Amino acid sequence: NTIESGKVTWESPSNIALVKYWGKKKDQIPENPSISFTLNNCKTITTLTFSKKEDVHNFEFDVFLDGEKKDDFKPKIQTFFERVEVYVPFLKQYKFKIETENTFPHSSGIASSASGMSALALCLMSIKKLLNPEMPNDYFNQKASFLARLGSGSACRSIEGDLIVWGQSNAIEGSSDLFGLKYPYRVHENFTAYQDTILLVDKGEKQVSSTVGHNLMHKHPYAKNRFQQAHDNLEKLKPIFESGDLDAFIALIESEALTLHAMMMTSMPYFILMKPNTLEIINKIWKFRQETGLHIGFTLDAGANVHVLYPKNEASQILEFINNELVAYCQNGHYICDQIGFGANQL
Ligand code: PMV
């Protein structure tokens, strides 16, 4: 089958981990299983234009972000292409133009690697499907997740929604280190349209890239216990999701977030990725929760921003609190309102 040229476009969301992936082995195999909410509004939209070329010895591609040529993105994509070439063997036969944009500001401190790498993986799968039209649909999503993992580990959790598990766990049937799996058990309606308001405390470049971060787990004195804890937490989430126990949910995700940061504080070299305003926000959330009994909780990525998580039916009171008390701690007052989403779409 030969196709001379064409164009595919996908939009793919970001995701927020509840049980964190932190530490990996060769070939982007996670040291522990993780689970995330797929987001809805924070997305990357990528168009991949391809045309046959003569020379088939090298990858040839250009990258554009918001219409502007971005040569500094090329090494990461070159590495990605090298890793996935065996699975999408047409890569050297075409010249590619990768045009990408994010729905969130790039200098927001929100990593675009999960949405960006999953969007690109989906575009490659679409070309593969054009070349092999009989490819079944379930294979498509699983393979897209598999490819996305090779771009950025957490990207494999962005293909579908609304809750995705990645990493082999005895508690989750069908889970794999190789791709994300839609959470296969019952989830209580308390978690329907769960809200995530992302408070942008620090919009600067990440102090520690996730590659460096994952590597810090290699000689980490607490690594073994941490990996076991992630397994245990995933198992503990099962009855929590089933019963809708929001208090237990909040305790678990906040502990996960603080443990992620504790791993960075206790590695060598060590890092503190929270800012004073991160702690101000956490303390305000705890005080408000105690005073009101509302189900507001937080999680953190490998940075200073705070993801405020809460059920939809408490949104009006909690948003009022966020506006009155928390926005003051955000850089330029900036925050992003998001909620659970259902995965990527072809445009
Ligand atoms: O996908 P990476 O290599 O950028 O790692 C992401 C790590 C965390 O965001 C901190 C946790 C997670 O599970 O998403």
Boltz pocket constraint, residues with backbone or C-beta under 6 A from the ligand:
constraints:
  - pocket:
      binder: B
      contacts: [[A, 15], [A, 16], [A, 17], [A, 19], [A, 20], [A, 21], [A, 22], [A, 34], [A, 111], [A, 113], [A, 152], [A, 153], [A, 154], [A, 155], [A, 210], [A, 211], [A, 260], [A, 300], [A, 301], [A, 302]]
      max_distance: 6.0
